[in-house]
């Protein structure tokens, strides 16, 4: 599945629309954003493909670094959203087998508060989700 198709599925999901996997067959896309009460303060691994994820620093000011260790190479999408489920950052990331590192920059314009970061696979399945705190400057 191409990154554009993944983004289309996520946008459909965000707008509460049904998507199609097979011609003529409708499926419901569930909302991947979690209410704050449903997330543990500790990061949680949700599939065996991802063996380790570190999101740092927490709290953050202007950027976040993600370290992801994978058992196999695959495309993923990183989403960052606020308490109102508004996506503030989203980008595609090709994860290779082994260690992967990326930085989410330009976060200084965000208000102080709680934000969520998750990794989604090509089937729009959440591979990893965590909660981070933005400190006001």
Secondary structure, 3 states (H helix, E strand, C coil): CCHHHHHHHHHHHHCCCCEEEECCEEECCCCCCCCHHHCCCCCEECCCCEEEEEEECCCECCCEEEEEEECCCEEEEEEEEECCCCEEEEEEEEECCEEEEEEECCCCCCCCEEEEEEEECCCCCEEEEEEEEECCC
